[in-house]
């Protein structure tokens, strides 16, 4: 299986941290934020379930730009074989 060596940037990690601390953040935003932070300074990759959720977020008009940024970051770190 191919490995994607991309890691979460500092800016996205900050956004993810802020999202997790926001009591009004949606469950999907929190899940994407947790995934992004789990990939900071590690070689962990996006799981298939989060990958699918991130794709739904990017195709829906109901999510905020911040949530879409988290989704895009998480998708950029997906396993190349699953793309």
C-alpha positions as MATLAB code, in Angstrom:
seq = 'XXXXXXXXXXXXXXXXXXXXXXXXXXXXXXXXXXXXXXXXXXXXXXXXXXXXXXXXXXXXXXXXXXXXXXXXXXXXXXXXXXX';
ca = [
       0.000    0.000    0.000;
       1.295    3.472   -0.840;
       2.098    5.898    1.939;
       1.205    9.561    1.899;
       3.829   11.425    3.917;
       1.950   14.737    4.119;
       1.330   16.124    7.591;
      -1.088   18.699    8.953;
       0.250   22.255    8.729;
       0.554   24.544   11.725;
      -2.301   26.743   10.500;
      -4.667   23.785   10.116;
      -3.554   22.364   13.474;
      -4.462   25.685   15.102;
      -7.846   25.694   13.364;
      -8.406   22.100   14.475;
      -7.534   22.948   18.075;
      -9.893   25.923   18.056;
     -12.640   23.746   16.566;
     -12.263   21.134   19.298;
     -12.494   23.847   21.964;
     -15.602   25.424   20.403;
     -18.719   24.109   22.184;
     -20.869   25.023   19.175;
     -18.751   23.081   16.649;
     -20.616   20.325   14.808;
     -19.797   16.675   15.364;
     -18.392   16.352   11.845;
     -16.176   19.423   12.355;
     -14.884   17.904   15.600;
     -14.175   14.571   13.892;
     -12.282   16.256   11.066;
     -10.365   18.395   13.572;
      -9.393   15.331   15.599;
      -8.229   13.543   12.463;
      -6.171   16.557   11.361;
      -4.495   16.819   14.769;
      -3.784   13.087   14.832;
      -1.809   13.596   11.615;
       0.347   16.428   12.964;
       4.021   15.364   13.282;
       3.160   11.719   12.517;
       2.889    9.462    9.498;
      -0.729    8.571   10.314;
      -3.088    8.731    7.369;
      -6.769    9.444    6.948;
      -9.053    6.472    7.549;
     -11.694    5.483    5.002;
     -14.604    6.605    7.191;
     -13.198   10.107    7.757;
     -12.205   10.282    4.096;
     -15.822    9.613    3.106;
     -17.162   12.188    5.593;
     -14.682   14.807    4.371;
     -15.828   14.256    0.801;
     -19.450   14.807    1.838;
     -18.497   18.042    3.618;
     -16.731   19.420    0.556;
     -19.746   18.715   -1.654;
     -22.321   20.230    0.684;
     -23.226   23.932    0.887;
     -24.289   23.646    4.542;
     -20.794   23.492    6.095;
     -18.640   26.481    7.040;
     -15.432   27.407    5.244;
     -13.467   26.360    8.335;
     -15.029   22.890    8.294;
     -14.302   22.626    4.579;
     -10.663   23.608    5.210;
     -10.359   20.792    7.732;
     -11.993   18.389    5.280;
      -9.622   19.389    2.480;
      -6.596   18.959    4.730;
      -7.725   15.532    5.865;
      -8.406   14.447    2.280;
      -4.979   15.611    1.153;
      -3.507   13.106    3.603;
      -5.469   10.124    2.386;
      -3.863    6.888    1.227;
      -3.095    7.169   -2.471;
      -4.324    3.614   -3.150;
      -7.854    4.549   -2.036;
      -8.122    7.737   -4.094;
];
